[in-house]
């Protein structure tokens, strides 16, 4: 059941890779840079939250694992980084 619930997210990442392959070089470059920055932000937040839980600085949530917020955090950070890039380039 866990694999079945994760399949739509796998499909979304497959569609994103397909989108990047089928666009022009400018769009590929801007989207790839935004994805890398969004991934770096997400990884930094996940590692920081993991260490905070490990050293009992923040309480561990019993009914809501923080891993459930990785995908939404990535997509939000990616969107913000892409919007920032577009605004910087004019």
PASEBA-1860 file (N, C-alpha, C; in nm, 3 decimals):
! residues 90
1> XXXXXXXX> 0.081/-0.118/0.000/0.000/0.000/0.000/0.087/0.127/0.000 ~ 0.198/0.123/0.072/0.287/0.240/0.076/0.345/0.268/-0.062 ~ 0.377/0.164/-0.136/0.432/0.183/-0.271/0.326/0.243/-0.363 ~ 0.203/0.199/-0.350/0.096/0.252/-0.434/0.070/0.399/-0.407 ~ 0.080/0.442/-0.283/0.058/0.583/-0.254/0.174/0.670/-0.299 ~ 0.293/0.611/-0.314/0.407/0.687/-0.361/0.419/0.693/-0.512 ~ 0.345/0.610/-0.583/0.354/0.606/-0.729/0.318/0.738/-0.797 ~ 0.216/0.811/-0.754/0.188/0.939/-0.821/0.304/1.038/-0.811
9> XXXXXXXX> 0.376/1.038/-0.701/0.491/1.127/-0.688/0.602/1.085/-0.783 ~ 0.622/0.956/-0.799/0.720/0.907/-0.895/0.680/0.949/-1.035 ~ 0.553/0.941/-1.066/0.504/0.984/-1.198/0.527/1.133/-1.220 ~ 0.509/1.214/-1.117/0.532/1.358/-1.129/0.679/1.385/-1.161 ~ 0.771/1.318/-1.094/0.913/1.339/-1.123/0.948/1.290/-1.263 ~ 0.888/1.181/-1.308/0.910/1.134/-1.445/0.860/1.238/-1.545 ~ 0.744/1.297/-1.518/0.691/1.399/-1.607/0.779/1.525/-1.608 ~ 0.836/1.559/-1.493/0.927/1.673/-1.488/1.052/1.648/-1.571
17> XXXXXXXX> 1.106/1.527/-1.564/1.223/1.494/-1.646/1.187/1.499/-1.794 ~ 1.070/1.451/-1.829/1.026/1.456/-1.968/1.009/1.600/-2.014 ~ 0.953/1.684/-1.928/0.937/1.826/-1.959/1.071/1.891/-1.988 ~ 1.172/1.860/-1.905/1.304/1.918/-1.926/1.369/1.871/-2.055 ~ 1.348/1.745/-2.090/1.407/1.693/-2.214/1.345/1.755/-2.338 ~ 1.218/1.792/-2.332/1.146/1.834/-2.452/1.136/1.986/-2.468 ~ 1.205/2.063/-2.387/1.200/2.208/-2.399/1.330/2.261/-2.458 ~ 1.333/2.388/-2.487/1.453/2.449/-2.543/1.561/2.464/-2.436
25> XXXXXXXX> 1.680/2.503/-2.480/1.794/2.508/-2.389/1.778/2.614/-2.280 ~ 1.719/2.727/-2.314/1.701/2.833/-2.214/1.609/2.786/-2.101 ~ 1.497/2.724/-2.138/1.404/2.675/-2.037/1.467/2.562/-1.956 ~ 1.540/2.475/-2.022/1.608/2.367/-1.950/1.704/2.423/-1.846 ~ 1.780/2.524/-1.886/1.879/2.580/-1.795/1.813/2.649/-1.676 ~ 1.711/2.731/-1.701/1.647/2.802/-1.590/1.574/2.706/-1.497 ~ 1.506/2.607/-1.553/1.435/2.510/-1.469/1.532/2.423/-1.391 ~ 1.642/2.381/-1.456/1.739/2.296/-1.387/1.805/2.370/-1.272
33> XXXXXXXX> 1.840/2.496/-1.293/1.901/2.574/-1.185/1.801/2.594/-1.071 ~ 1.676/2.622/-1.105/1.573/2.638/-1.001/1.551/2.508/-0.925 ~ 1.552/2.394/-0.997/1.536/2.264/-0.930/1.653/2.236/-0.837 ~ 1.774/2.266/-0.882/1.892/2.243/-0.796/1.887/2.330/-0.671 ~ 1.851/2.456/-0.687/1.841/2.543/-0.570/1.728/2.498/-0.477 ~ 1.615/2.459/-0.534/1.504/2.409/-0.453/1.541/2.282/-0.380 ~ 1.616/2.194/-0.448/1.663/2.071/-0.383/1.761/2.100/-0.271 ~ 1.848/2.197/-0.292/1.944/2.233/-0.188/1.874/2.291/-0.065
41> XXXXXXXX> 1.775/2.375/-0.089/1.698/2.431/0.023/1.625/2.321/0.098 ~ 1.561/2.231/0.023/1.487/2.121/0.085/1.579/2.030/0.164 ~ 1.692/1.991/0.106/1.786/1.905/0.176/1.839/1.971/0.302 ~ 1.869/2.100/0.294/1.918/2.172/0.412/1.814/2.173/0.523 ~ 1.689/2.199/0.487/1.583/2.201/0.588/1.559/2.064/0.649 ~ 1.562/1.960/0.566/1.538/1.825/0.617/1.650/1.782/0.711 ~ 1.774/1.810/0.674/1.887/1.774/0.760/1.881/1.853/0.891 ~ 1.850/1.982/0.882/1.841/2.063/1.002/1.729/2.012/1.095
49> XXXXXXXX> 1.613/1.982/1.038/1.504/1.930/1.120/1.539/1.795/1.181 ~ 1.611/1.711/1.104/1.654/1.582/1.157/1.747/1.596/1.276 ~ 1.842/1.688/1.266/1.933/1.709/1.379/1.859/1.769/1.498 ~ 1.765/1.859/1.472/1.688/1.916/1.584/1.607/1.809/1.656 ~ 1.551/1.715/1.581/1.478/1.603/1.643/1.574/1.509/1.715 ~ 1.689/1.483/1.653/1.786/1.390/1.712/1.834/1.438/1.848 ~ 1.859/1.568/1.861/1.908/1.622/1.987/1.797/1.676/2.076 ~ 1.673/1.638/2.046/1.555/1.671/2.128/1.537/1.821/2.149
57> XXXXXXXX> 1.573/1.901/2.049/1.548/2.044/2.056/1.401/2.071/2.025 ~ 1.347/1.997/1.930/1.205/2.004/1.899/1.145/1.866/1.925 ~ 1.021/1.860/1.968/0.962/1.729/1.996/0.936/1.653/1.866 ~ 0.950/1.522/1.872/0.923/1.438/1.756/0.771/1.424/1.743 ~ 0.722/1.452/1.623/0.578/1.442/1.600/0.540/1.296/1.580 ~ 0.454/1.245/1.663/0.417/1.103/1.657/0.323/1.072/1.542 ~ 0.229/1.160/1.515/0.124/1.130/1.417/0.149/1.191/1.280 ~ 0.254/1.269/1.265/0.282/1.332/1.137/0.432/1.334/1.113
65> XXXXXXXX> 0.483/1.239/1.035/0.628/1.237/1.010/0.669/1.354/0.921 ~ 0.782/1.413/0.952/0.830/1.527/0.874/0.866/1.487/0.731 ~ 0.889/1.360/0.705/0.919/1.316/0.569/0.802/1.340/0.475 ~ 0.682/1.355/0.529/0.565/1.382/0.445/0.570/1.524/0.387 ~ 0.656/1.609/0.440/0.665/1.747/0.393/0.782/1.770/0.297 ~ 0.856/1.666/0.263/0.972/1.684/0.175/0.928/1.724/0.035 ~ 0.835/1.652/-0.024/0.790/1.684/-0.160/0.725/1.822/-0.168 ~ 0.631/1.857/-0.079/0.575/1.992/-0.088/0.678/2.102/-0.065
73> XXXXXXXX> 0.775/2.077/0.023/0.880/2.176/0.046/0.966/2.192/-0.079 ~ 0.999/2.080/-0.144/1.079/2.087/-0.267/1.006/2.166/-0.375 ~ 0.880/2.134/-0.398/0.808/2.203/-0.504/0.786/2.351/-0.472 ~ 0.764/2.384/-0.346/0.752/2.524/-0.307/0.883/2.599/-0.324 ~ 0.993/2.537/-0.280/1.124/2.602/-0.294/1.162/2.615/-0.441 ~ 1.131/2.515/-0.520/1.159/2.521/-0.665/1.082/2.636/-0.728 ~ 0.955/2.648/-0.695/0.873/2.757/-0.749/0.924/2.894/-0.710 ~ 0.962/2.908/-0.584/1.015/3.037/-0.539/1.149/3.070/-0.607
81> XXXXXXXX> 1.235/2.970/-0.621/1.363/2.993/-0.687/1.343/3.027/-0.834 ~ 1.249/2.962/-0.900/1.222/2.993/-1.041/1.166/3.134/-1.055 ~ 1.073/3.171/-0.967/1.017/3.306/-0.972/1.125/3.411/-0.948 ~ 1.215/3.384/-0.855/1.325/3.477/-0.828/1.416/3.491/-0.950 ~ 1.445/3.378/-1.015/1.529/3.383/-1.136/1.463/3.466/-1.246 ~ 1.335/3.446/-1.266/1.264/3.519/-1.370/1.265/3.668/-1.340 ~ 1.243/3.705/-1.214/1.244/3.845/-1.177/1.383/3.906/-1.193 ~ 1.488/3.829/-1.165/1.626/3.880/-1.179/1.663/3.903/-1.326
89> XX> 1.615/3.817/-1.412/1.650/3.827/-1.554/1.564/3.927/-1.629 ~ 1.450/3.962/-1.569/1.365/4.064/-1.629/1.282/4.010/-1.734
END
